Amino acid sequence: MIASMTGFARREQAGSWGTLTCELRSVNHRYLEPGFRLPEELRPLESDLRQLLGKHLKRGKVDCTVHLRGAQAAERELRVDAGALARVASALKHVTAAIPGTSVDAVEILRWPGVVEATTPDSDALLAAGRTLFQQTLDDLGAMRLREGKRLAELIEQRCANLGALVVQVRTRLPEIQARIRTRLVERVAELAASVDKERMEQEIALQLQRIDVAEELDRLGGHIEETRRVMGSGEAAGRRLDFLMQELNREANTLASKSQDLDTTRLTVDMKVLIEQMREQVQNVE
């Protein structure tokens, strides 16, 4: 199944370190072009996340944004450094002995540098949570791109079927066109009242028919349609191959139109080119 290059996914996870939010947006691009905006705490993950992204996606411009909102100050655990507190207490004894009547506020002691420490987030736990959250968000993005790809495949298949029907219509007209060319030449000779060698006449008719013969172009159109269907069902990244096939389909349709000496066939080739252009626009979004 083909996948689209367009998608969006967002996930959020909360923990003792705060709240992590991951957003992934992808749009059309010729190659895979990832862009990361990470908080400083998750910068060590960037290389791993790029490799992970490259394993799951092959094409598209992908913007990854991760936000980290720290835990509220009221939720943080305060830890008293017993050693620092003992040193401050020892110093206070000397102060009160030297200056009798001096009082010390306990809150002021806690404010002394090093006495109280606010616990910092566990960096390993935060990195592990960031990696897991990114993987989950990437899975959601991949699922959305597959859903979009399924819809694209349905549209392309519809146009392949319509294009194939037009090829059949042109092919069924070939005997009538060839008979018309033969009749036209015979009538032209009759109008001129000229004496023409029968063998020479047949050679001229054969040359005319050869110039307008489009059987090879029709065969190639049919082959490209079947190849388009095969590529869409291959399960591999198919965007570039499909884009090449659209170019080939358009080339054969142009050749068919240039050889046409029949108004109905010309109209059919115009319809073909419209369908091929519609497919080409859809293919631009295929991974």
Long-range contacts (C-beta under 8 A, 24 or more apart in sequence): 1-146, 1-149, 1-150, 1-153, 1-232, 1-233, 1-235, 2-149, 2-152, 2-153, 2-232, 2-238, 2-239, 2-242, 2-286, 2-287, 3-142, 3-145, 3-146, 3-148, 3-149, 3-237, 3-286, 3-287, 4-145, 4-146, 4-148, 4-149, 4-151, 4-152, 4-285, 4-286, 4-287, 5-29, 5-59, 5-60, 5-145, 5-239, 5-285, 5-286, 5-287, 6-60, 6-145, 6-148, 6-285, 7-141, 7-142, 7-144, 7-145, 7-148, 8-141, 8-144, 9-137, 9-138, 9-140, 9-141, 9-144, 10-137, 10-140, 11-133, 11-136, 11-137, 11-140, 12-133, 13-129, 13-132, 13-133, 15-125, 15-126, 15-129, 16-71, 16-121, 16-122, 16-125, 17-68, 17-70, 17-71, 17-121, 17-122, 17-125, 17-126, 17-129, 18-68, 18-69, 18-70, 18-71, 18-121, 19-68, 19-69, 20-66, 20-67, 20-68, 20-126, 20-129, 20-130, 20-133, 21-66, 21-67, 21-68, 21-69, 22-64, 22-65, 22-66, 22-130, 22-133, 22-134, 22-137, 23-63, 23-64, 23-65, 23-66, 23-137, 24-62, 24-63, 24-64, 24-137, 24-138, 24-140, 24-141, 25-62, 25-63, 26-57, 26-60, 26-61, 26-62, 26-63, 26-141, 26-145, 27-60, 27-61, 28-60, 28-61, 28-284, 28-285, 29-59, 29-60, 29-61, 30-59, 31-59, 32-57, 32-58, 32-59, 32-60, 32-62, 33-60, 33-61, 33-62, 34-62, 34-64, 35-61, 35-62, 35-63, 35-64, 36-64, 36-66, 37-63, 37-64, 37-65, 37-66, 38-64, 38-66, 39-66, 39-67, 39-68, 41-68, 41-121, 41-123, 41-126, 42-66, 42-68, 42-126, 42-127, 42-130, 44-127, 45-127, 45-130, 45-131, 45-134, 48-131, 49-131, 49-134, 52-131, 52-134, 52-135, 52-138, 53-138, 56-138, 56-142, 57-141, 57-142, 57-145, 57-287, 58-237, 58-287, 59-237, 59-239, 59-240, 59-287, 60-287, 62-141, 64-134, 66-130, 66-133, 66-134, 68-126, 70-121, 71-121, 73-118, 76-118, 76-119, 77-118, 77-119, 78-116, 78-117, 78-118, 78-119, 79-116, 79-117, 79-118, 79-119, 80-110, 80-115, 80-116, 80-117, 81-114, 81-115, 81-116, 81-117, 84-112, 84-114, 84-115, 85-109, 85-115, 88-112, 88-115, 145-287, 148-285, 149-286, 149-287, 152-282, 152-285, 152-286, 153-232, 155-282, 156-228, 156-232, 156-242, 156-279, 156-282, 156-283, 157-229, 157-232, 159-275, 159-276, 159-278, 159-279, 159-282, 160-225, 160-228, 160-229, 160-279, 162-275, 163-221, 163-225, 163-249, 163-272, 163-275, 163-276, 163-279, 164-222, 164-225, 166-268, 166-271, 166-272, 166-275, 167-218, 167-221, 167-222, 167-225, 167-272, 169-268, 170-214, 170-218, 170-256, 170-265, 170-268, 170-269, 171-215, 171-218, 173-262, 173-264, 173-265, 174-214, 174-215, 177-212, 177-261, 177-262, 177-265, 178-209, 180-262, 181-205, 181-208, 181-209, 181-212, 181-261, 182-209, 211-259, 212-259, 212-260, 212-261, 213-259, 214-255, 214-256, 214-259, 214-260, 217-252, 217-255, 217-256, 217-259, 218-256, 220-248, 220-252, 221-249, 221-252, 221-253, 221-256, 221-272, 224-248, 224-249, 224-252, 225-249, 228-279, 237-287, 238-286, 238-287, 239-283, 239-284, 239-286, 239-287, 242-283, 242-286, 243-280, 243-283, 243-284, 246-276, 246-279, 246-280, 246-283, 249-276, 249-279, 250-276, 250-277, 250-280
